[in-house]
Amino acid sequence: MSSNDVYSFTKPSRDSVTLLAGLGVEGDVHAGVTVKHRSRVAQDPTQPNLRQVHLIHQELFAELRQAGFAVSPGDLGENITTEGIDLLGLPVGTLLHLGDEAVVEVTGLRNPCLQIDTFQAGLLKQVVGRADDGTVVRRAGIMSVVRTGGVVRPGDAIKAVLPVGPHRRLERV
């Protein structure tokens, strides 16, 4: 669990985060109904905030450590670190039940910026690459919006409920 009330690349770890319906993580600089990411605000500050909560899978950190990078939860700016769930394989609209109350809806993939290489040189190439067919592969987690608020703590259960109907693959948001 991580949040930060100022713009910075990393977010300090917390004992818990409180998710607020329609807003995001309480006290986090990216919480809000409209976009908060600086580059998106510069383009159009009235855009809906589809990036209220950022989730990354713990398995990515293990892969990055094997590749020689020192990365821990919160280091890449995520709010929630998961384990044992294929976040990148979920379709748009998946509901993730976190802990006893909170529910977030998956909106898309995080598109990491060049700041990631300022954090650790070469890290961007580890989390963004190309598939054999040339398509861009983003592995730096997923973004979501809060549908039902609640407190989320490390170790809380996570349950994915897939949307009804045809599934749409995640794209960058």
C-alpha positions in Angstrom: 0.0 0.0 0.0 1.4 3.3 -1.1 0.3 6.9 -1.5 1.8 10.4 -1.6 0.3 13.8 -1.3 2.9 15.5 -3.5 4.1 14.8 -7.0 7.0 12.4 -6.9 7.9 9.2 -8.8 7.9 6.9 -5.8 5.3 6.6 -3.1 6.0 5.8 0.5 4.6 2.5 1.9 1.6 2.7 4.3 0.0 0.3 6.7 -3.2 0.8 4.7 -4.8 3.0 2.1 -8.4 4.3 2.1 -10.1 4.2 -1.3 -12.8 6.8 -1.9 -15.5 6.1 -4.4 -15.1 8.1 -7.6 -11.9 9.7 -6.4 -9.1 7.3 -5.7 -6.7 6.9 -2.8 -7.4 9.3 0.1 -4.5 11.8 0.4 -2.9 10.8 -2.9 -1.9 13.5 -5.4 -3.6 11.6 -8.2 -7.0 11.3 -6.5 -9.8 13.2 -8.2 -12.7 13.0 -10.6 -10.7 14.6 -13.4 -7.1 13.8 -14.5 -4.3 14.7 -12.1 -1.2 13.5 -14.1 0.6 16.7 -15.1 0.9 15.9 -18.8 -2.8 15.0 -19.1 -3.8 18.1 -17.2 -1.8 20.2 -19.7 -3.7 18.6 -22.6 -7.2 18.8 -21.1 -7.8 19.2 -17.4 -11.5 18.2 -17.8 -10.7 14.6 -18.9 -12.1 11.9 -16.5 -9.5 10.4 -14.2 -9.2 6.8 -15.4 -6.0 6.5 -13.3 -7.3 6.9 -9.7 -5.6 3.7 -8.4 -2.4 2.1 -9.8 -1.9 -1.6 -9.2 1.3 -3.6 -9.9 1.9 -7.3 -9.5 4.6 -8.4 -7.0 5.8 -10.9 -9.6 7.1 -8.0 -11.7 9.4 -6.9 -8.9 10.8 -10.4 -8.7 11.5 -10.4 -12.4 13.2 -7.0 -12.2 15.3 -8.1 -9.3 16.5 -11.0 -11.4 17.4 -8.6 -14.1 19.6 -6.6 -11.6 17.1 -3.8 -10.6 16.3 -3.0 -7.0 12.6 -2.3 -7.0 10.2 -2.6 -4.1 6.5 -1.8 -3.6 5.8 1.9 -4.0 9.0 2.5 -6.0 7.2 2.7 -9.3 4.4 4.9 -8.0 1.8 2.3 -7.6 -0.8 2.4 -4.8 -1.5 -1.3 -4.4 0.8 -4.3 -5.0 -0.9 -7.6 -5.7 0.3 -11.2 -5.8 -1.0 -14.3 -7.6 -3.4 -12.5 -10.0 -2.6 -11.9 -13.7 -3.3 -8.1 -13.7 -2.1 -7.6 -17.2 -4.4 -10.3 -18.6 -7.6 -8.8 -17.2 -10.1 -7.2 -19.5 -11.3 -3.7 -19.3 -14.2 -3.4 -16.8 -13.0 -6.2 -14.5 -14.0 -5.5 -10.9 -11.4 -6.1 -8.3 -12.7 -6.6 -4.8 -10.0 -5.6 -2.4 -10.3 -6.6 1.2 -13.7 -6.4 2.9 -15.3 -3.5 1.1 -13.3 -1.8 -1.6 -14.0 -2.4 -5.3 -12.0 -0.9 -8.2 -12.8 -1.2 -11.9 -9.9 -1.8 -14.3 -9.6 0.9 -16.9 -6.4 0.1 -18.7 -2.6 -0.3 -18.7 -0.2 2.1 -17.1 2.0 3.8 -19.7 5.3 4.6 -17.9 7.1 7.7 -18.8 10.9 8.4 -19.1 11.0 9.3 -15.4 11.3 5.5 -14.8 14.8 5.7 -16.2 15.7 8.6 -13.9 14.7 6.3 -11.0 17.0 3.5 -12.4 18.7 3.6 -15.8 17.4 1.0 -18.2 14.3 0.2 -16.2 11.9 1.5 -19.0 13.1 -1.2 -21.4 12.3 -3.8 -18.7 8.7 -2.7 -18.4 7.9 -1.6 -22.0 8.9 -3.7 -25.0 7.7 -5.1 -28.2 6.1 -8.4 -29.0 7.2 -10.5 -32.0 4.5 -8.9 -34.1 5.8 -5.4 -33.2 3.0 -4.4 -30.9 4.0 -2.5 -27.7 3.9 -4.6 -24.5 3.4 -2.6 -21.3 4.1 -4.4 -18.0 4.2 -1.6 -15.5 0.8 -2.4 -14.0 -2.8 -1.4 -14.5 -5.0 1.6 -13.7 -8.4 1.6 -12.2 -11.2 3.8 -10.8 -12.8 3.3 -7.4 -16.4 2.1 -7.5 -16.8 1.3 -3.8 -14.6 2.8 -1.1 -13.0 1.1 1.8 -9.7 0.4 3.6 -7.2 -1.8 1.9 -4.3 -3.4 3.9 -1.3 -5.6 2.9 -2.4 -9.2 2.8 -6.0 -8.4 2.1 -7.8 -10.8 -0.3 -8.3 -9.8 -3.9 -11.0 -11.2 -6.1 -11.5 -10.5 -9.8 -15.0 -10.5 -11.3 -14.8 -10.4 -15.1 -17.3 -8.2 -17.0 -20.2 -9.8 -18.9 -20.1 -10.0 -22.7 -17.2 -9.8 -25.0 -14.0 -8.9 -23.2 -11.8 -5.9 -24.3 -8.1 -6.2 -24.0 -6.4 -3.6 -21.8 -4.9 -0.6 -23.6 -2.9 2.3 -22.2 -4.8 5.0 -20.3 
